Amino acid sequence: MADLKLLSKLSEAFGVPGNEEEISGIMEAEFKKAGLKTERDRIGNVIAYGAGAKKSPLMLGAHMDEIGLMVKFISDKGFIRFIKIGGIDNRILPNQRIVIRTKKGGVPGVIGCKPPHLQKEEETKSAIECKHLFIDVGAKDAKEAAALGIEIGDPIGFAMPLTVLNKNLITGKALDNRIGCYILLQLAKTLKHKNIIFVGTVQEEVSTFGKGAAIGAYNLSPVAFIAIDTTIAADHPETSEDESAIALGKGPAIGLVEAGGHGNMADKALAASVLSLCKKHKIPHQLEVIDGGATDATTVYNVRGGIPSIAISVPARYIHSNVSVCKLSDIEKTQELMEKIAAAGIR
Ligand SMILES: [Zn+2]
């Protein structure tokens, strides 16, 4: 049974790239609760060691950061212009609830834009550009916005509670990659006696370069790395199977090639071992060769002399939005596969 309370806590936590303090605090507390020792490196990765951790470990990583925004400019009238941090489709932005993380705490707001009544016909035909959107925090002028604590450079996250759909699916913000964080925490409990280091990484969404993961892998020098992430499920009416055949309910996606070959090409021996374990234990799984999108595995493979890496992902519909949808059975099957990998002692 999935722990929905923990899933909600992880999904709803703030963690825009470079500002992961809230989500990393939750991860650290959960690792400790599970009996692991933790440390944070300078960039902000949360590194957890169980009793079995020693030299040359397997590194399991899940990025903790989420797509978000940042304050760019505060107008005389108290409205805020922003930039996007990470891969965000402009079409998901208008009229969303957000929270600005200031030094004084969280300030709620909404992303405003011109209502349909006032839009010219040509304006209705395309997505509103980010530069024409603004945030309304209810301040009447720049002075009131400043009194709320808002400053240029403050990170902005989306506000959306996690909800269950039809008993066995969940929808919410930041499922990419709080689902991976959730699985990592479950694995920390069951695999802490193994020679594994569990890492909540930072700054994966900034580009296709998982900055935190690369730094973590350099310092930890693991024998292999597995990124636990989410990927694009396309099983809905507006996508055809030849665009992406990854679907909910068919188990974890084994990432063979990321970002159309610009991202990670999975280590062949590692991929073969993972696939033979899926077969042996009859774990449903999907092969993933994807045009766009990469994971921490892409950067970690380039670290030191080359660390064999692969990504194993939970499918998510409407990824990089506030209403991503994942299936609980895919989360469970991904966890099961990771446990089989650890038991087999993959190198
Ligand atoms: Zn991700």
Residues whose N, C-alpha, C, O or C-beta is under 5 A from the ligand:
A	BS01	ZN	D176 N177 D229 T230
